[in-house]
Amino acid sequence: DRLRHAVLRGELPVNQFLSQRMLAERIGAAVVTLRAAMRSLEKEGLLENVPRWGVRIPLETEESLTDRYYMREMLEVAALRRGLEYGDSALVEVLRGKAEKCDRMAFEDPNNIELFADMHFDFHHVLAEASKSALLLEALDRINLKTLMLHNASRGWGRGFARSTHVQLV
């Protein structure tokens, strides 16, 4: 959690190989413990292991961010369509309310990324639950969706990505 926090807060350099000893000292853990944490964060997409070189925080490009948002939108539209096929007529209104809260939060308090990420996670998780797909929910849990929501919000907003797209998605 301490290492995740340091990565998400931008306290570590991006695209530079990180010293395991320095990181272990910084978070107050043994190198063996740090390595386990690094493997976990690598699975979440927060770190990248480059064989024979080491571990670094990956450099995001406009293209990679745009592609990530595109893929998520495609999956979510399919999830929503499937949810509506199950006849959940109240789903759209529930999602619209959550979407409005997300979009309003993005404009009213743009510096409170952690609160936004919680609301954002809630919106996207309900959308995924609507699909009634155990496989989709399992995949979201495996990639730690909540951490990615925080990570993407901080990186996406910093690059000027639109903050008011949730209502449009619904």
Protein Blocks (a to p, Z undefined) as FASTA:
>chain_A
ZZmmmmmnopacehiacdfklmmmmnopafklmmmmmmmmmmnopaccdehkbccddddd
fklmmmmmmmmmmmmmmmmmmmmmnopaklmmmmmmmmmmmmmmmmmmmmlmmlmmmmmm
mmmmmmmmmnopaklmmmmmmnommlmmmmmmmmmmmnopafblmlmmZZ
